[in-house]
Amino acid sequence: MQRNPMTPEGHKRLAETVKYLKEVVRPQIVKDIETARAHGDLSENSEYEDAKERQSLTEGRVRDMESKLAASEVIDVKKIEPSDRVVFGVTVVVEDSETDEKSRYRIVGEFESDVKNGLISVLSPIARALVGSELGDEITVRAPGGDRKMVITEVLYI
């Protein structure tokens, strides 16, 4: 089985979501199915069909998330000796070589990325260009809109 890197925070969020689905959503769906069954003829009961559909989708989500948790390898950057090298889990500040615009990214697992909040997947073009580089390096990010050159100005093990 291929291991997928994940931050401790991402692992915790995913585990909490699974727990919520199992302990809150699943029992509510069971109650909804029981209530819909009490209304009689199931062949024309849209409430019953809706509840069964939600049950199927929820069970699929639980299986998918449990699979991701089982395949995860939690990497806590706070337990790694800090250096100037960019590795999984670090927060990196880069400056665009053309516009001087600064951006801040944290390199996270594939299933925990949130670009709007600066969390980029380790598989993204920017992260792939950053990982292995060091403070002060100029990197080139290959993007559909054209290549971008950036300089690494900070590497934070936070």
Steps between C-alpha positions, in 0.01 A plus 500: 500500500631843408541730799370856468665776703268696725547766766385425856231769461372350175493152651309627804244687283441192285462272806255748659295509179480119494395497866231764433365307200487176701365639827270782385413476131462122474256468798295794369468335159387175667230697685396669175469161330287366787277808488458473124421127527222582743329704229409184312550404135875520432463491121366857494673633809747774402607555862606136520688517168673822609606350833630183332698712253651707783585177681681365194694824447595520869621140509709566189654809660579310820670217305698749291616700803588189700705379204684833489567484873630143472737600218619817669847561635483781754800730476537762771736772375537628859690180582748547215827686555442840329717583202492721192372207289136479388339171607145373543310694767704820502364845435681679220499868409589570137540821305402514135811603304301717257238665721677491841170369639543277806300183556490264796432129459494199729573172326241245612362162398296445189170474690543804723587773251308828515655751261291791630662450840851448365499120542636344182516133415843340492401386148429853372739661248609765752571247776687270263720792398557601863572164669873439519587865435659724760469852636616749236452261206317620194252244379299474182139390524361353182138614473239495221508881484877500458805439713544707816831565671505542877762546768463321833523771768397300810478134602300462821475179702179599679 
